[in-house]
Amino acid sequence: MAAGELFDMSGEVALITGGGTGIGFALARALAINGATVALAGNEPDSLQAAVEAIAACGGRAISVALDVRQDEMIVSAFDQVENALGPVGVLVNSAGIAHRDKATHLSRETFQNVMSVNVDSAFMVAQEAARRMIRDGRSGSIINVSSILSEVPVRQVAAYGTSKAALSHLTRCLALEWAKHNIRVNEIRPGWFDSALTDRFLKGPAAKVMASQTPLGRLGDFRDLDGAVLLLASKAGVYMTGSAITVDGGYSVNH
């Protein structure tokens, strides 16, 4: 099969949580440029609208859907809206997430639980809704969770975030095992250091140069560096992959 056919996403409907900005938008754009119709889900209308327009400018097709991933009724409503407008979701990208930086001795229970709620609980609930509908309709599908190299590499003052991403990684494998019989593939992407709104607090001042210097390829990630990973996991090219993790970090994790 030629590369163009392997990675062709034509006819696929993809829902991307956190799709209005940062990594979520980058992954949505890659899918859209390669033929998928994408639904960008989030709770910031202005960002979502700008993202829809940016994808249209690249020749892709996108809609926006209001979604606070912490609200179960909004999850169901978002899938209903996408199905009604575009058809059943065949690709889900769980990219919505929050980060927190503080000394572990200063972390409150509320803060820790909030990070876990968005990064783990909500990712599970969104994946569950996607899988329920795929199983109901007898359709195969691809679920892609956006984790982090910090799921395995410990870094000071990010205990809540790192723990949440480690949990998401294990959740990915558990769901992959359980849903394989339905031909629903569940994989994850582990980005390294990318300059985004989520990492602003980590990469302020000299930190960006420090992290780049600790990365064997000598730079921070560019969002387009993620295109290949998401296309592999979402397309026919990755049809025999489930429970897998693709690390995109310029070698940072093997250097630590």
C-alpha positions in Angstrom: 0.0 0.0 0.0 1.4 3.4 -1.0 2.1 5.9 1.8 -0.6 8.2 0.5 -3.2 5.5 1.0 -1.8 4.3 4.3 -2.1 7.7 6.0 -5.2 8.9 4.2 -7.9 9.9 6.7 -10.6 10.7 4.1 -14.1 9.7 5.4 -13.0 9.7 9.0 -14.6 11.8 11.7 -12.2 12.8 14.5 -13.1 14.4 17.8 -10.3 16.2 19.6 -10.7 17.4 23.2 -8.7 20.5 24.0 -8.7 21.0 20.2 -8.7 24.8 20.2 -5.1 25.4 21.2 -1.7 23.9 21.7 -1.0 20.2 21.0 -4.7 19.4 20.6 -5.0 21.9 17.7 -1.8 20.6 16.2 -3.1 17.0 16.2 -6.4 18.1 14.8 -4.8 20.1 12.0 -2.6 17.1 11.0 -5.7 14.9 10.8 -7.7 17.5 8.8 -5.0 18.2 6.3 -4.9 14.5 5.6 -8.6 14.2 4.9 -10.4 13.8 8.2 -13.3 15.9 9.2 -12.5 17.1 12.7 -14.6 18.3 15.7 -12.7 20.6 18.0 -14.0 20.3 21.5 -13.3 22.7 24.4 -14.7 25.3 26.7 -13.1 28.5 25.1 -15.4 29.6 22.2 -13.0 32.2 20.9 -10.1 29.8 20.7 -12.2 27.1 19.1 -13.5 29.5 16.4 -10.0 30.7 15.6 -8.9 27.0 15.3 -11.8 26.2 13.0 -10.8 29.1 10.7 -7.2 28.1 10.8 -8.0 24.6 9.7 -10.3 25.9 6.9 -7.4 28.1 5.7 -5.3 24.9 5.3 -8.0 23.3 3.3 -9.4 21.1 6.0 -12.9 20.8 7.4 -13.7 21.4 11.1 -16.5 22.3 13.5 -16.4 23.4 17.1 -18.2 21.7 20.0 -18.7 23.1 23.5 -17.2 20.6 26.0 -16.1 20.8 29.6 -14.7 17.3 30.0 -15.5 17.3 33.7 -19.2 17.4 32.9 -20.6 14.0 31.9 -23.7 15.4 30.4 -21.6 17.6 28.2 -19.6 14.6 27.0 -22.7 12.9 25.8 -24.1 16.0 24.2 -20.8 16.6 22.4 -20.8 13.2 20.8 -24.5 13.7 19.9 -23.7 17.0 18.2 -20.8 15.5 16.2 -22.8 12.5 15.1 -25.7 14.7 14.0 -23.4 17.1 12.1 -20.7 14.9 10.7 -21.5 11.2 11.5 -20.1 8.8 14.0 -16.7 9.4 15.6 -14.1 7.0 14.4 -11.1 8.7 15.9 -10.9 10.2 19.4 -7.9 12.2 20.6 -7.9 12.9 24.3 -5.8 16.0 24.5 -7.6 18.1 27.1 -5.4 18.5 30.2 -4.1 20.9 32.8 -0.7 21.2 34.5 0.4 22.4 37.9 3.8 23.3 39.2 4.5 23.5 42.9 6.5 21.9 45.6 4.9 18.6 46.7 4.8 19.8 50.3 2.6 22.7 49.2 0.1 20.6 47.2 -3.4 20.7 48.5 -5.8 17.7 48.2 -8.1 19.9 46.1 -5.3 20.8 43.6 -4.1 17.2 43.3 -7.6 15.9 42.7 -8.4 18.6 40.2 -5.4 17.6 38.1 -6.3 14.0 38.3 -9.9 14.8 37.5 -9.1 16.5 34.2 -6.2 14.5 33.1 -7.3 11.0 34.1 -11.0 10.8 35.1 -12.2 12.9 32.2 -10.1 11.2 29.7 -11.6 7.9 30.8 -15.2 9.2 30.6 -14.7 10.6 27.1 -13.0 7.4 25.9 -15.8 5.4 27.5 -18.5 7.3 25.6 -16.6 6.9 22.3 -16.2 3.2 22.9 -19.8 2.6 23.9 -20.9 4.1 20.6 -18.4 2.2 18.5 -19.5 -1.0 20.2 -23.1 -0.2 19.8 -22.7 0.3 16.1 -20.3 -2.5 15.5 -17.6 -0.1 14.3 -13.8 -0.2 14.8 -12.1 2.9 16.0 -8.9 4.6 17.3 -8.6 6.3 20.6 -5.4 8.3 21.2 -4.5 9.6 24.6 -2.0 12.5 24.9 0.2 11.6 27.8 3.7 12.9 28.5 7.3 11.9 29.0 6.7 12.9 32.6 4.6 9.7 33.0 8.0 8.0 33.3 10.6 10.7 33.9 10.3 12.3 37.3 10.8 16.1 37.5 10.7 18.2 40.6 7.6 20.1 41.5 5.2 18.4 39.1 4.1 15.5 41.3 0.4 15.9 40.5 0.9 16.3 36.7 3.4 13.5 36.4 1.3 11.1 38.5 -1.8 11.9 36.4 0.1 11.1 33.2 1.4 7.9 34.6 -2.1 6.9 35.4 -3.2 7.9 31.9 -0.5 5.6 30.4 -1.7 2.6 32.4 -5.3 3.4 31.6 -4.4 3.4 27.9 -3.1 -0.2 28.2 -6.1 -1.4 30.3 -8.5 0.0 27.7 -6.5 -1.4 24.8 -6.7 -4.9 26.3 -10.4 -4.7 27.1 -11.6 -3.2 23.8 -9.3 -5.1 21.4 -12.0 -7.7 20.8 -14.2 -4.9 19.4 -11.3 -3.8 17.1 -11.0 -0.5 19.0 -7.4 0.5 19.3 -6.2 2.6 22.2 -2.7 4.1 22.1 -0.9 7.1 23.5 1.5 9.8 22.4 4.1 11.0 24.9 5.2 14.5 23.9 8.4 15.9 25.4 9.0 19.6 25.9 6.9 21.7 23.6 6.3 25.4 24.1 2.6 25.8 24.7 0.1 27.4 27.1 0.3 24.2 29.2 4.0 24.4 29.6 4.3 28.2 30.0 5.0 27.9 33.8 7.7 25.3 33.2 9.5 27.0 30.4 9.6 30.6 31.6 12.9 32.5 31.5 16.1 30.4 31.1 14.2 27.1 31.5 13.5 26.7 27.8 17.2 26.9 26.9 18.0 24.5 29.7 15.5 21.9 28.5 16.6 22.3 24.9 20.2 21.8 26.0 19.2 18.6 27.8 17.5 17.3 24.7 19.8 15.2 22.4 18.3 16.8 19.3 19.2 20.2 20.8 15.8 22.0 20.6 12.3 22.1 22.0 9.6 20.3 20.0 7.7 22.0 17.2 4.0 21.1 17.0 4.5 19.7 13.5 6.8 17.1 15.0 3.7 15.4 16.3 2.1 15.0 12.8 3.6 11.6 12.1 2.7 10.1 15.4 -1.0 11.0 15.3 -1.4 10.0 11.7 0.2 6.6 12.4 -2.1 5.9 15.3 -5.2 7.2 13.6 -4.9 5.7 10.2 -4.6 2.4 8.4 -0.9 2.6 8.9 -1.3 1.7 12.6 -4.0 -0.9 12.2 -2.1 -3.5 14.2 -1.1 -1.2 17.0 -2.9 -1.1 20.3 -1.6 -0.5 23.9 1.4 1.3 22.4 3.1 4.5 23.4 4.9 6.7 20.9 7.4 9.1 22.5 8.1 12.4 20.6 10.7 14.2 22.7 13.9 14.7 20.7 15.5 12.0 22.9 15.0 13.8 26.2 13.7 10.7 28.0 16.6 8.5 27.0 19.0 11.2 28.4 17.4 11.1 31.8 
